[in-house]
Amino acid sequence: MYVALDLTAAGQVNMIITEMGVMDITPEGIVVREIHPEFTFEQMQAATEAKLILDPNWKPMDI
């Protein structure tokens, strides 16, 4: 189940950690650095309206 949250503090977050992965907020956009082994990048992208960027050096999350 995914829960949509309202944007409440634009520009105040620089990293997002979820059950799906680890993402950095950069000037270029949201960069996926780590992906949980049970998910794919495509599943992460489908779970958000934001355009995600896959880091060419991404790695599986340590779980």
Secondary structure as UniProt FT lines:
FT   TURN            10..11
FT   STRAND          15..17
FT   STRAND          21..26
FT   TURN            27..28
FT   STRAND          29..35
FT   TURN            37..38
FT   HELIX           41..46
FT   STRAND          52..60
//
